[in-house]
Amino acid sequence: MRAPRSQKYVALSAGISTFTYQKFEKGELNPGKPMNPRLSTLVALARAFEVEP
C-alpha cells in the first residue's frame, strides 16, 4: 500500500501550485463554477498518483 501524499507533494509533482490543487480537490474554480482543467494537467496529476490517465 502506498503512503498518503500531501497536497504540496502532489501539486509539486504535477507542476501546479498547492492553491490550484486545493481547488481541484474542491472541484470548483470559484464558488459555483466547476473546474475545467487542461488535459496536460490531468495527465500530470495521474502521474503524481502513479495511475493511468
Helices and strands as residue ranges (DSSP letters): H 7-14, H 18-26, E 28-30, E 33-34, H 39-48
